[in-house]
Amino acid sequence: MADTVLYEVTDGLATITLNRPEAMNALSIEAKEALREALRAADGDEAVRAVLLTATGRAFCVGQDLKEHMGLLAENADSVMSTVAEHYNPIVRAIAGMPKPVVAGVNGVAAGAGFGFALAADYRVVADTASFTTAFAGVALTADSGVSWTLPRVVGPGRAAELLFFPRSIPAQEAYELGIANKVVPAAELAEQALAVARTLAAGPTLAYAAIKESLAYGAGHGLDEALDKEGELQMRAGASEDHAIAVRAFVAKEKPVYQGR
């Protein structure tokens, strides 16, 4: 992996770290490609049972690297926005569609695509000094990185339209109240607390978590009857897993289950 993104796997947890602190983790082409490939590696590695997406420095990710973007725009304005299809869409699909839990450890400002990546994660641990902003309209762009889909589902369509039309900094506590942040912690504890959440998920029933993700995504676009049928299908799969048998035996024996992720 390029050093703009760090990748490490330990005890079933893949930690993916955006590593352009001098640029507030702005997304250059190199960084986008490295992040996309890191997520694909985590998805394809059977040893990985959860993912922690975080960043170095004082920002989580401020979105597109506008300095690089300006140069590319001057060269070929028609093709520069192909980055949405080539990079942003695959990254968000990898985060949201990965059959493993993804935790975002948001250490600082998350803007534009950075906000979108955080929203695509399953759980967001946020430093009390962090903030979020849609940013897109501020540079005469529309939403990308899945924000048009994820943000209304978190804050409601009316508030999502407001935040997109009138970009502003959403501080951590307000983000918690809106449902954007799942947990707000002191900035000095962010790394430890995000890691603790991710490790807990990495030690959990991986197939059940995958089914939960699939059922939530399916339910967002289907009616009750279809959702009930999908739940039945997924429950059959989860019920046949080794982890379910482990959990039942442990419950009866009043022991803590040790899941195998299968």
C-alpha positions in Angstrom: 0.0 0.0 0.0 1.1 3.6 -0.6 2.1 5.4 2.6 -0.7 7.8 2.1 -2.8 5.0 3.6 -1.5 2.6 6.2 -2.8 -0.9 6.5 -2.3 -3.4 9.4 -4.1 -6.6 10.4 -3.8 -7.7 14.1 -6.0 -10.3 15.8 -8.7 -10.2 13.1 -8.9 -6.4 13.0 -7.7 -4.5 9.9 -6.8 -0.9 10.8 -6.8 1.4 7.8 -5.3 4.8 8.5 -5.5 7.9 6.2 -1.9 9.3 6.4 -1.6 12.7 4.8 -1.6 14.8 8.0 0.1 17.7 6.3 -2.8 18.0 3.9 -5.5 17.2 6.6 -5.9 13.9 4.8 -7.2 15.5 1.6 -7.9 12.9 -1.0 -5.3 12.9 -3.8 -5.5 10.3 -6.5 -2.8 8.3 -4.8 -4.6 8.4 -1.5 -8.0 7.4 -3.1 -6.4 4.5 -4.9 -4.6 3.3 -1.8 -7.8 3.5 0.3 -9.8 1.7 -2.3 -7.2 -1.1 -2.4 -6.9 -1.3 1.3 -10.6 -1.8 1.7 -10.7 -4.4 -1.0 -7.8 -6.2 0.8 -9.7 -6.2 4.1 -12.9 -7.4 2.4 -11.1 -10.3 0.7 -9.1 -11.5 3.7 -10.9 -14.2 5.6 -8.7 -13.5 8.7 -10.2 -10.0 8.9 -13.4 -9.9 11.0 -13.7 -6.1 11.4 -12.2 -2.9 10.1 -11.2 0.3 11.8 -11.0 3.3 9.5 -9.2 6.3 11.1 -6.6 9.0 10.3 -3.4 10.7 11.5 -3.1 14.3 12.4 -5.8 16.9 13.3 -8.3 15.9 10.5 -10.1 12.7 9.6 -10.5 13.7 6.0 -11.3 17.0 4.4 -12.4 15.4 1.1 -11.1 16.1 -2.3 -7.5 17.5 -2.6 -8.6 20.8 -4.2 -5.0 21.8 -5.1 -4.6 18.6 -7.2 -8.1 19.0 -8.4 -7.5 22.5 -9.7 -4.6 21.4 -11.8 -6.6 18.4 -13.2 -9.6 20.7 -13.9 -7.4 23.0 -16.0 -6.1 20.0 -18.0 -9.4 18.3 -18.7 -12.5 19.6 -17.0 -14.7 16.9 -18.6 -12.8 13.9 -17.3 -11.7 15.0 -13.8 -15.0 14.1 -12.2 -14.6 10.5 -13.3 -13.0 10.2 -9.8 -16.5 9.7 -8.5 -17.0 6.5 -10.5 -13.3 5.4 -10.2 -12.7 6.1 -6.6 -15.5 7.4 -4.4 -18.2 5.0 -5.4 -16.0 1.9 -5.0 -14.7 3.1 -1.6 -18.2 3.7 -0.3 -19.5 0.4 -1.7 -16.5 -1.4 0.0 -17.2 0.2 3.4 -21.0 -0.2 3.4 -21.1 -3.5 1.6 -18.3 -5.3 3.3 -19.7 -8.3 5.2 -17.8 -7.2 8.3 -18.4 -4.3 10.7 -16.5 -1.1 9.9 -15.8 1.4 12.6 -14.8 5.0 11.8 -12.6 6.6 14.4 -13.2 10.3 13.6 -10.3 12.2 15.1 -11.0 15.6 13.5 -12.9 17.4 10.8 -14.7 15.1 8.3 -15.8 17.1 5.2 -17.2 16.2 1.8 -16.1 12.7 0.9 -14.6 12.4 4.3 -18.0 12.9 5.8 -19.4 10.4 3.3 -16.8 7.7 4.2 -17.7 8.2 7.9 -21.4 7.9 7.2 -20.8 4.7 5.2 -19.3 3.0 8.3 -21.4 1.0 10.7 -20.3 2.8 13.9 -18.7 6.2 14.4 -16.5 7.0 17.5 -15.9 10.7 17.4 -13.4 12.9 19.2 -15.1 15.7 21.1 -13.0 18.2 19.1 -14.1 16.7 15.7 -16.7 18.2 13.4 -18.5 17.3 10.2 -19.5 19.3 7.1 -21.0 18.4 3.8 -18.9 21.0 2.0 -20.1 20.2 -1.5 -22.2 23.2 -2.3 -19.4 25.4 -1.0 -17.4 24.5 -4.1 -20.4 24.4 -6.4 -20.8 20.6 -6.4 -23.5 18.2 -5.4 -23.3 15.3 -3.0 -21.2 12.3 -3.7 -19.6 9.5 -1.7 -23.1 8.2 -0.8 -24.1 11.2 1.2 -27.4 11.7 -0.7 -28.3 8.1 0.5 -26.7 7.9 3.9 -27.3 11.4 5.3 -31.1 11.5 5.0 -31.3 8.1 6.6 -29.4 9.4 9.6 -30.8 12.9 10.1 -34.0 12.8 8.0 -34.5 14.3 4.5 -35.4 17.9 5.6 -32.3 18.2 7.8 -30.1 16.6 5.1 -31.3 19.1 2.5 -30.5 21.9 4.9 -27.0 20.6 5.6 -26.3 20.2 1.9 -27.7 23.6 0.8 -26.0 25.4 3.7 -22.8 23.7 4.6 -21.6 24.4 8.1 -19.4 22.9 10.8 -21.4 20.4 12.9 -19.6 20.0 16.2 -19.2 16.6 17.8 -22.0 17.0 20.4 -24.5 18.1 17.8 -23.4 15.3 15.6 -24.2 12.9 18.4 -27.7 14.5 18.9 -28.4 14.2 15.2 -27.3 10.5 15.1 -24.2 11.1 13.0 -21.9 10.2 15.9 -22.6 7.0 17.8 -20.1 7.8 20.6 -18.3 11.0 21.5 -15.1 10.7 23.6 -12.3 13.0 24.7 -9.9 13.6 21.9 -7.0 12.1 23.9 -9.0 8.9 24.2 -10.2 8.6 20.6 -7.6 6.1 19.4 -8.0 3.9 22.5 -11.8 3.9 22.5 -12.3 3.4 18.7 -9.8 0.5 18.9 -11.8 -1.0 21.8 -15.0 -0.9 19.8 -13.4 -2.3 16.7 -11.7 -5.1 18.7 -15.0 -6.1 20.3 -16.6 -6.4 16.9 -13.6 -8.3 15.5 -14.1 -10.9 18.3 -17.8 -11.2 17.7 -20.1 -13.3 15.5 -18.9 -12.2 12.1 -21.5 -13.9 10.0 -24.3 -12.5 12.2 -22.8 -9.0 11.8 -22.7 -9.5 8.0 -26.4 -10.6 8.0 -27.3 -7.5 10.1 -25.6 -5.2 7.6 -27.3 -6.9 4.7 -30.8 -6.8 6.4 -30.5 -3.1 7.2 -29.4 -2.2 3.7 -32.2 -4.4 2.2 -34.8 -3.0 4.6 -34.0 0.6 3.6 -35.3 0.0 0.1 -38.0 -2.6 0.5 -41.4 -3.0 2.1 -42.3 -4.9 5.3 -43.3 -8.1 3.6 -40.1 -8.3 1.6 -38.0 -7.3 4.7 -39.6 -10.2 6.7 -38.8 -12.6 3.9 -35.2 -11.4 3.8 -34.9 -11.7 7.6 -36.1 -15.3 7.4 -33.5 -16.0 4.7 -30.7 -14.4 6.7 -31.7 -16.0 10.0 -31.5 -19.5 8.3 -28.0 -18.7 7.3 -27.0 -17.3 10.8 -28.7 -20.2 12.5 -26.6 -22.7 10.6 -23.3 -21.0 11.6 -20.8 -22.5 13.9 -20.9 -19.3 16.0 -24.6 -19.7 16.7 -24.0 -23.2 18.1 -21.1 -21.8 20.1 -23.3 -19.0 21.5 -26.1 -21.4 22.5 -23.7 -23.8 24.2 -22.1 -20.9 26.1 -25.4 -19.5 27.1 -26.6 -22.8 28.6 -23.3 -23.3 30.3 -23.3 -19.6 31.6 -19.9 -19.1 29.9 -18.7 -16.3 27.6 -18.7 -17.5 24.0 -15.5 -17.5 22.0 -16.6 -16.9 18.4 -14.7 -18.3 15.4 -16.2 -16.0 12.8 -17.8 -18.8 10.8 
